[in-house]
Structures are given as C-alpha cells and as structure tokens.
Amino acid sequence: MTTTSSGGEPDPTTADREIVVSRAIGAPRELVFEAFTQVRHLSRWWGPEGFTTTTRSFDFHIGGVWDFVMHGPDGTDYQEWITWTEIVPRERIVMVHGESRDDPNAFESVLTFEPAGEETRIVMRAVFPTKELRDEAVEKYHAIEGGEQTLRNLAAYVAELTRNETTPKGAEG
C-alpha cells in the first residue's frame, strides 16, 4: 500500500515504506524555502494543528541539527531530532528525523520545492526503515493528516508574510 496525499508520486522501490504529502503554496520558492530553513519561521508554523514547538538548538547546514519538542494539544510532549543531510538552496532538503540522535526508527524526509507559476509546489516524502514503522506512523500518529495540516499551516504562515510585505505603510489597520 502506498500512502500518499495529492501531488506526489511514490518511488516504486520504497512505496510500501513511504508517505508522500504535497501542496501548492501561494508564494515564491525562495520564501517557502526560507520558511523551512530559519528557526524564527519554523517555530511559527511547524507541526499539525494545535501543536506548538520549542526549539532547544537549531543549526541549518549539512550535518547540523534541529533539536526540538513538539507539544501536542493534549499536553503530550514529543522529543524530536532532525539532522540535515543534503541542502540544495531553494530546491531540496534531505533530513533524518527521529526522537533522538541515535534513534534506530528514524526516517528520511526529502523536501522538494518546485516553482509552479506564482506558486511553489512542495513535496514532502518520508521513507521509513520498514513498512511496519510507516504503518505505525500512519495509524498511531496520523502522519498523513499531520503532514497535510503542517503544510496547510505553512501555507497560511507564508500568506501572512506575503500580505505583510505588500501592505503599504500605515495601511495595517
């Protein structure tokens, strides 16, 4: 079973271990990429609806780490650890995502940023070590809905940034 939302095509060699979520974001690729690469932005939109994020450390470069806690709406804290393994500015980010540095169940995420006219299509592809871990992420943690909500939060945040950049001085309200 391939698990995908709209817009992403599964890789036949990993289809039973991956989740693909994509969305068109109404902003230039540079701005969407920036929202993923600067902690001042990430902390404003990262995670599913109702979640907040507390960053312990953030160092965006190949080999760098984002160590953070996601706080669920029910009060549950989720320890998170991301290591950046590939960065192609404005085009692609590859990262390993787990609960800690040595998490044996960590998965790889590949984010691509594709220009689509005035918009940017972002594709998030998560590949898990096993089909069972992918299935657990889908069933227990609602990873597809969470990914879609996260990208919806990103779209709303970037729209807010774009509005603020184009609002004439003195016309804010």
C-alpha positions in Angstrom: 0.0 0.0 0.0 1.4 3.4 -1.0 0.4 6.1 1.4 0.2 9.5 -0.4 -1.9 12.6 -0.5 -2.2 14.8 -3.5 0.5 15.6 -6.0 3.4 13.2 -5.1 4.3 10.1 -7.0 5.7 7.2 -4.9 9.0 5.7 -5.7 8.4 2.0 -6.7 11.4 0.8 -4.7 10.2 2.3 -1.4 6.4 2.6 -2.0 5.5 0.3 0.9 7.6 2.3 3.3 6.8 5.9 2.4 4.4 8.7 2.9 4.2 11.5 0.3 2.3 14.7 1.0 2.3 17.8 -1.2 0.7 21.2 -1.5 0.9 24.2 -3.7 1.9 27.3 -1.6 0.9 30.7 -2.9 4.4 32.3 -2.6 7.7 32.3 -4.4 10.0 29.3 -3.9 12.6 31.5 -2.1 10.2 32.5 0.6 8.8 29.0 1.0 12.4 27.6 1.3 13.3 30.3 3.8 10.3 29.3 6.0 11.8 25.9 6.3 15.4 27.0 6.9 15.1 29.7 9.6 14.0 28.8 13.1 12.2 32.1 13.6 9.8 30.9 10.9 9.7 27.2 11.7 8.6 27.9 15.3 5.5 29.8 13.9 4.0 27.1 11.7 5.7 23.7 12.2 3.5 20.7 13.1 -0.1 19.7 12.9 -3.0 21.8 14.0 -2.9 22.5 17.8 0.8 21.7 18.2 3.5 24.2 19.3 7.2 23.8 19.0 10.0 24.6 21.4 13.5 24.6 19.9 16.5 23.6 22.0 19.1 24.0 19.2 19.0 24.8 15.5 21.9 24.7 13.1 20.9 24.7 9.5 23.7 23.2 7.4 24.7 19.7 6.2 25.4 17.8 9.4 23.6 20.4 11.5 20.8 19.5 13.9 17.4 20.8 14.9 16.7 19.5 18.4 13.1 20.4 19.5 10.0 19.4 21.4 6.5 19.3 19.8 3.8 20.0 22.3 0.5 18.3 21.5 -2.8 19.9 22.2 -3.5 17.2 24.8 -0.3 18.2 26.7 1.9 15.3 25.4 5.5 16.3 24.6 7.2 14.6 21.6 11.0 14.8 21.6 12.2 15.4 18.0 15.6 15.4 16.4 16.4 16.3 12.8 19.8 16.1 11.1 20.2 17.8 7.7 22.0 15.5 5.2 21.5 17.5 2.0 20.7 21.1 1.2 20.2 22.5 -2.3 19.1 26.1 -1.7 15.6 26.8 -2.9 15.3 23.3 -4.4 15.7 20.4 -2.0 16.3 19.5 1.7 17.0 16.0 2.9 17.0 15.2 6.6 16.9 12.3 9.0 14.1 12.7 11.5 13.8 10.8 14.8 13.3 11.1 18.5 17.0 11.4 19.2 20.4 11.4 17.6 20.7 7.6 17.5 17.0 6.6 17.0 17.0 3.3 15.2 13.5 4.1 13.9 14.4 7.4 12.4 13.1 8.1 8.9 14.5 10.1 6.0 12.5 13.0 4.6 13.1 14.6 1.3 11.5 18.0 0.7 11.4 19.4 -2.8 10.4 22.9 -3.8 9.2 23.2 -7.3 8.2 26.5 -9.0 4.6 26.4 -10.3 3.9 29.8 -11.8 3.3 32.2 -9.0 3.2 29.4 -6.5 5.6 26.8 -5.1 4.7 23.1 -5.0 6.3 21.5 -2.0 6.5 17.7 -1.9 7.4 16.0 1.4 8.5 12.4 1.0 9.1 10.4 4.2 10.8 7.0 3.8 10.7 4.7 6.9 13.1 1.9 7.6 10.3 -0.7 7.5 6.7 -1.0 6.3 5.6 -1.6 9.9 7.1 1.7 11.1 5.4 3.5 8.2 2.1 1.9 9.1 2.5 2.8 12.7 3.2 6.4 11.8 0.0 6.5 9.7 -2.3 4.6 12.1 -1.0 5.7 15.6 0.4 9.2 14.8 -1.9 10.1 11.9 1.1 11.1 9.8 -0.8 11.8 6.6 -3.2 14.1 8.2 -0.4 15.6 10.3 1.7 16.2 7.2 -1.3 17.8 5.3 -2.0 20.0 8.4 1.6 21.0 8.6 1.7 22.1 5.0 -1.6 23.9 5.5 -0.1 25.8 8.4 2.9 26.6 6.3 0.7 28.0 3.5 -1.2 30.2 6.0 2.0 31.5 7.5 3.6 32.3 4.2 0.4 34.0 3.1 0.6 36.2 6.2 4.2 37.0 5.4 3.3 37.9 1.9 0.4 40.1 3.0 2.7 41.9 5.5 5.3 42.5 2.8 2.8 44.0 0.4 0.7 46.1 2.9 1.6 49.8 2.4 3.0 51.6 5.5 0.1 53.0 7.6 -2.5 50.7 6.0 -2.1 47.9 8.5 -5.3 48.7 10.3 
